Amino acid sequence: MKRFILGLVGLVVLAFAQQSIEGTWEGGIKIHGIELGMEVEFVTGGDELTATIDIPQQGAKDLELINVTFEGSKVHFELEPEPGTLAIFDGELAEGEITGDFTQGPSTGTFYLKPLLEVELPYIEEEVKIESTEDVTLAGTLTIPEGEGPFPATILITGSGKQDRDENIFGFKIFAIIADHLTRNGIAVLRCDDRGFLESTGEGGLGENTSKDYAEDVKAQVDYLKTRTEVDTTKIGLLGHSEGGIIAGMVAADNPDVEFVVLMAGTALPGDEVLKAQMVALLEAEGLSEEEIAEQRALQDQLLEYALTGEGEDELRKDLKKVTKAYIKRETTKKERKALGNLNDYVEKRLEGQLEVVRSSWYRFFLTYDPREDLKNVDSRVLAFFGAKDVQVVAEQNAPALEALFTEIGKENYIIKTCCTANHLFQAAETGAVSEYAQLPKEFVPCFLPNVTNFILGFPQVPCPDCKDGGCEKARTGKCPHHK
């Protein structure tokens, strides 16, 4: 049984009798309200202190740190992944935690590190390799409850973009927490790095692969679980977050080995409709005016038209440059703009990055694919969980669409829930804005994990304490339309 990051779940308060930093520390870098998770390993060899750093969201693993020093309580280390990109960390160790300042060019911020200890887990944790195609081998972690099996098992499916097996978003290790909770409650869990990311091979990301390709990786994981004697092969299920919900529906639609599906903020409408509602919700949460939202909507319509037809690129480029330049001038200082170099060249580079995604097979597929075409063929039990403050997959748009579909086809073995305080990551949110994610506690709303666990095990759902006791008036009076 291997280690688990204690700082992630708050299980233990650490105290140190002496000042020492040798070992592995976990924390984050906070810049302009955004947090990137990181893990630093300090190693002492003779009189020399060396260290390496992992930054999973950037696909960085075991990068060598330079000028590593620990004098008194002062900690210093630097990272130069490319010439001219020196990042400097100056911190201090106090009460078992390293905190300090981060500088990289014009960008400044703070960082923190907490010790990561190896502890005995109440379950088995095993590293696995799963061959999906000739070019794709998935690296993942299988957690298995202790005791006599076989156990029900869940495959966790990440959302869009390159994600690690923990689905680490702004330091919130969503899948690591889910896996720990489910396994402690008698459910085996398999989670893998996305293809082409970290330890999984192949080409990945928002490029030429589509959700259909990622569905093949999930099918390979289902087949793998069927070979494990610890797994009850009649109780294998899928939990997909965001785009992962789309993929879960695809896999379950024609796979009788999938017994249950959990859609965690999964979409129920074609991507172009989802993106239009998402745009408005995102901008409203960030406080933009109706005029500003209308301007962004018009630009979005151009992007969608270009993605689907390939027409209108010249006009689109012109408008994107105008909006991007205006944004940079509004949101950066003169010093920061100077550090960017030639502004036109910088804008052109950003523009090419945007258009590369828009022209990709992944984007075109997402725009036109209707999840209902597969969801109507899913015989498995379904729990669809939405957040009322989700601005990426809007509950008011997708929950009714899914309800209408299941009603139309006469499906009975499903539950649709919307937590009135949850955002897209199922944190208890104020506005739901993306800019809020990194600022919120790295924990789920109280009703999420218990209800997912109960659903998988076939137990009744429970009300959300936040809603019932102080959040939602309709929940307190027993008239909440979201609990079915």
N, C-alpha and C positions, 0 to 999 in steps of 0.2 A: 504494500500500500504506500502511495507516494504522497508528496506534499500537497497542501492546499493553501492558497493565499489567504492568510488570516485577516489582513486588513480589508479584504473584500467583503467579508460577512460579519466582521466585528465580533468574533468569537472569543478573542483573548486580548486582555490589556497587557502590553509588554513592558517590562521594567528591566533596567540594566544596572548591574552592580559596578561596571566599569565602562569607560568609553572605548568602543571598538566599532569598526565598520566592516571588518572582513565578513564576507558572505554576500547573499543576494538581497537586494532591496527593491521594493516596488513602489511606484508613485506616479507622478504626472508633471507635465510642463503646462503652465497656464499662460496663454498669450491672447490678449484682446478678448478675454471672456471665453476662449476656446481651450479645452484641455486635451492634450495628447498623453495617453498612457505610456509609461516606460518602466523598464526593469534594468537595474544596474547590478553587476556582480563585481565586487572588489576582491582581489586576491593578493595576499602577502607572500612574497618570495624573498627570503633574506631581509635586506634593508629596503627592498623595492616594493612599491604598491602599484599594482596595475588594475585595470578595470575594462569591462566591456558593457555595451548598452544595447537593449532591444527596444524598438519603437514599433509595435505591431501594426498600427494604423498606416505607417509609411512602408511597411514591408521590410523594415530594418531589423536585422538579427545579428548578434555577436559583433557589432561594430567596435573597433578598438578605440578606447579613449586615450587621450594624451595629457601630459602634464598633470598627472593625478597626484594630489598631495592631501595629507591629513595631519595637521599640526595643531596640537592643543585640541580645540573643538572645531577648528576651521577645516572645511572640506572644499577642495577645488578640483575640477576636471574640465577637459575641453574635448570637443568633437569636431573633426574636420572631414566630413564625408566626401567633399570635393574641394579643390583649391579655391580659396576665397570665400568659403562658406563656414568660417569658424564659429562654433557655438561655445559660449563660455558659461560655466556653472560655478557660482560662488555661494557656498552655503555654510551652515553651522549645525553641528550635532548637539541637540539638547533634548533631554527627556525621551531618548530613544527614537527621535525623528530628525531627519536632515531637512532643513528648509533654507531657501535662499533665492538669489536672483539669477535670471537667465538672460543672456544677451546674444543676439546673432544679427550682425549688421545693424540696421535701423530698428529691428524688432527687440523689444524688451518684455520681460514677464517674470514669473516666479516659478519655482519648482519645489517639490517635496518628495521625500522618500521615506518609506517605512520598512522595517525588516520583514523579510519573508522567511518563515521558519518551516522546517519539515516536521510534520506532526502525523500521528497515526490517524488515518481516516477510518470511519466505520463502514467502509466498503472497499472494493478492489478497483484500482485504476490501472488500465493497460493501454499502452501505445500500440496502435494498429496501422497496417498498410493495406489498402484495398485497391485492386486494379479495376478501373472503370472502362478504359479503352486502351488501345496499344500505346497511346501517347499520354494518358492520364492515370497517375497513381495517387490516390488520396491518402494523406496522412491524418490520423485522428486519434481521439481518446475514447475508449470504451470504459464506462464505469458500471460496475456490477455489484448489486447488493450482496452483503454477506448472508450466509445461511443457505438453506436448501431452495434451489430453484425448481423448475425454470421460472423466470420472471418475465412480466410484460416488458417491452422495450420500446423506446422512442428514439427516432432519428431527428436531430435538430437541423433545420435548413435556414441558412442565413439570407439576409436581404441583398439588395443590389450592390454592385461593386465588389472589390476584392476584400474579403473578410476572413479573419482567422477563426479558428474553431471555437473561441470564446465569444465571438461577435463583440469585440471590444470597440465600443463607441464612446469617445471622449472619456476613456478610463472606466466606463461602466461595462463590466464583463458580463453581458446579458446571459449568454449561454452557459458560462461557467457556473453562475448562480443557479440557473434553472437545473442544470445537470446535478449539481450538489443536492438541491432540495428533492428532486425526483428520486435520486438514488437512495437517499436517506429514508425515503418512503416506499422502498421496495420495487423501484422501476429502473431497469437498466437503461443507459443513455449512450448513444453514439453521436459524436460531433466531430466534424472534420474541417481542416483548412480548405478553403475554396480551391478549385483547380487553378494552378499557376500562381499560387500565393504561399509564401513561407515554405512549408515542407511538402506541399502537394505539387506534383509536376503538371506540365501541360501549359496551354495558353488560356488565360482567364481574363476577368475584368469586363468592362462595358465595350467590347469590341465585336468580333465576328461570331462569338458564341451567343446563343440565345437562351431563353429560359428552357427550351426543349433540350439543349445540350446539358444544362445543369440538372435537368430531370433524369438524364441517363446516369449521372453520378449518384443520385439518390436511389435509383433502382439497383445500382451495384451495391449500395449500402444495405438495402433490404435483403438482397441475395446473401450478403455476407452474414447478416444477423441470423439467417436461417441455418447457417452452418455451426452456430454456437450452441452448445448443449445447455448453457446457462439461460438461454432465451426461450420463452414460450412462443413458438412460431405461430400460434393462433392469435397472439396478442401483440403484434408488431404494429406500431403507429408512427405518424409523422407530426412534427410541430414545425411550422414554417412561419417565419417573421417577415412581413412586408412582401417583397417579391418571393420570398421563401414560401408564402402561402399560395401563390400562383403555382409554384413548382409542386407543392404538396398535392394540390388538386389534380394536376397533370398525372402524377404518379399513381394516385389512388384511383383515378377514373378507370384504369384498365388493369389494375393489379389486385387480385382477390386476396393477396397475402397482407394487405394493409387493413387492419381492423378498426383503426380510429385515426382521425385527423384533427389537429388543433390549428386553427388559422389565427395567428397572432398579428392583428392589423393587416390581414390579407385583403386584397382588392376583389371586387365582385363585378366590375365593369371594365370595358376596354380602356387601355392606357391613356388614350387621348382625352377621354372624359375625366379620368382620374387626375391627370395633370392639370387640366383646366380648373377643377375644383381646388386642387392642391395649391395652385398659384395664388388664388384669391385668399385662401385660408392662411398661407404663409405670410403674405404681405399685410393682411389685417392684423395678424398676431404681432408683427413688427411695428405696427402703428403707422403704416403709410396711408396717405390720403386717398380718397376715391379717384382723384385725378391721376395720381401716381400709379395706382393699381390699374386704371384703364390704359395707361401708357404701356405698362408691362404686359398686360393682356394682349394688346395689339402686337407687341413684339413676339410674344409666345405663339400667336396665331401664324405669324410669318415662319417661325421655326418649325412648327408642326407641318405646315404646308410644304416647306422645303424638304423636310424629312421624308414625307410621303411621295412627293413628286420629283424632287431634285430641281425644281424650277424656282427662280427668283433669288438666286444666290447673290448677285451683285447688289440688289437693293437691301437684302438681309445683312450683308457685310457692312454696308454703309450705316445702317441703323444700329447694328450691334456695336460698331466702333464709337458712334456718338454716345450711346448709353453707357458703355464701359468707361470712356474717358470722363464723362460727367460724374460717374460713381467714384472713380479714383480721386478726382479733384475734390469731391465732397467729403470723402471718408479718410483721406490721408493728409499728413502734414507736408510742408515743402521739403523737409529733411528726408522723409520717407520716400517721397516721389523722386528726389535726387538719387537715392540709393537704388531705385529701379532702373536707372540708366535712361536711355532714349525712350520716352513715353510711347511714341508711335510703335517702336519695335516691341515694347512690352505688351501693348494692347493687341498687336497683330499676333503675338505668340499665344496670348490668352484666347483670342478669337479662333485660332486654328484648333486649339484644344477643345473648345465648345463644338465647333463644326465636326470635328472628328467623331465625337460621341453621337451627334445628331445624324451623321451619315452611316453610323454603324448598323450592322445587322441586328444587334441587340435592341437598339432604340426603335428601329422600324417594326420589329416583331412586337415589342411591348406596346406600341401605339395601337396596333390593329388587333392584338389578341384579346378575345373575350373569355375571361375565366369561366363564365357560366356554361360554355360549351363542354367543358370537362366536369365542372361541379355537378351538373345535372346527371352525370353518370357515376357519381361517387355513391356506392352503397354503404361505405363505412360510416360509423358514427362520426358526427362533426360537432366540434365546439368552435364557434367563431367569436373571438373576443376582440372588441374594439375599444378605443379610448375616445371619450367625448371631446377631449382637448387635443386630439391628434390632428395636426395640420398637414400631414403627408398622405395619410389615407383617411379621408374625412368620413367619420362615422355616419353622419346624417345622409351621406350619399350612398355608402356601400352597404350598411346594415339593412336598410329597407330593400335594396336591390336583391340581396341574398335571401331575405325573408320572402320576397315575392317569388323568386325562383323556386325555393323549396316548397312553398305553398302550391305553386302551379304544378309541380311534378308529384305532389302528394308525399313528399319525404316526411318521415316522422321522427327519425332517430337523430335529432340535431338540437343544439342549444345556441342561441345568439345572445351575447351579453355585451353591454357597453358600460364601462366604468366612467362615471361622470367626472372623475378627477384625473384620468390617465392621459398622458401624451403618447406619441408614437413609440416610445421606449417603455411605456407603461410605468413611468414615474408619476408621482403625484405632482401635477403641474399647476402653475399659476395661469399662464397664457397659452402654453403649448408650443410657443415659438422654438425654432431650432436653436437659436442663440441661448435659450434657457437650459438646454440639455446638460451642458457641462457644469452649470451652477447648482443643479439640483442634487440631492442625496442620491448616491448610487445604489438605489434600492427600488423594489417594485411597490406599487399600490398594494395595500394589505389583502385585497381579495384575489389577486392574480394567481400566485403560486398555489394557495389552497384549492382554488377551483379547478385549475389545470390538473392538479394531482387527483382530486376527487373524480374528475371526468375520466381520466385514464383508468382509474381503478374501479369505476362504475358506481361511485358513491354520489349522494345528492350534492347539489351546488349550495353554497353558503352566501348570505348577503355580505356586501362590503361594509365593514364597520365604519369607514370614513363617511360613506353615503348615509347609512342608517342613523348614525349618531350626530352628524353635524354638517354633512356636505350637501346632500340633495334632498330638497323638501319632498319630492315625489317618492323617494325611497323611504323616508321616514313615515310617510302616510300609507305605504304599501301600494302606491299607484305608479311605481316606476315602470315605464314601457319597455325598458331595456332588459328586464329579467324575464325570460320566457322559459 
